[in-house]
């Protein structure tokens, strides 16, 4: 029987605990969440903005309650499934795609000096806060593709460091990204690069944050797409619409070492069953929806072309890149007009990103904004400049 607590003790305890109490759930939280999902459905800023559905949460609330640093059944099941799906031996669930990429580099690299070769636009180089240098002490070799779209074997050969000249850091990892800026990296070129790298003992890492789009668009299984790589990072929280998480995938020895580094990086998590369940729900229910996303993106592209808007990169998956100067307007004017609609649209400049929650009406409304602006500019005397031959 627990000992009785005195009134003074209880008052003292309450003085400590009462200030800590917090209720973050709004009175109308369910309504607010639906409103947020509506806002997301009209945003073209990024597919990272997708909001978990009620069905996803209802599934996830049933998840296991283990501790992932030791063992959580649902997380372990997700990792085993991802390994099989990608044709590798093991996988590791991590909080983010950035951590997954950085763990891959740190795990592959053993003894400096060393370098990582990648596209100059790649997320691992341009958008991960200098993580290659910070976390691994490695030099990045950012390469501008000679064809303007994707790296080729010839690009790799021109910049890779292979000899023992003490002035340079040997290249030990080649990192590719698929998709990159919404464009699909040709598989035959990936194979050429991989064969060249592996003959020289160089590791291949894939930032496959949006590899799901490649698989859907090309009809190629994920294990086939990823066979040329020693490690893969695959994201659940972009195109697939889960709230948090990515998986790092590779052989058993690699993942065992990466798990150690995950702990050192502060990425060891506890009750991850809930997050693993949202990822499983996304794989089962949201992955197939990417077909419709691509169709909607291409419908948007066709609509822009019909209005006279220049498309700067042909749409292959979920991103549309455009230049509105061809109809006499600019991104700021478009964004301001879109914000003033009865149901506002959110835009992010030259890139329009569609996702599983993008509403078809949002696409129609965006085309309406561009159509109206084109007509207004024409009426005001704007004449599209003749293209240079």
Order of alpha helices (4+ residues) and beta strands (2+ residues): alpha-alpha-alpha-alpha-beta-alpha-beta-alpha-alpha-beta-alpha-beta-alpha-beta-alpha-alpha-beta-beta-alpha-alpha-alpha-beta-beta-alpha-beta-alpha
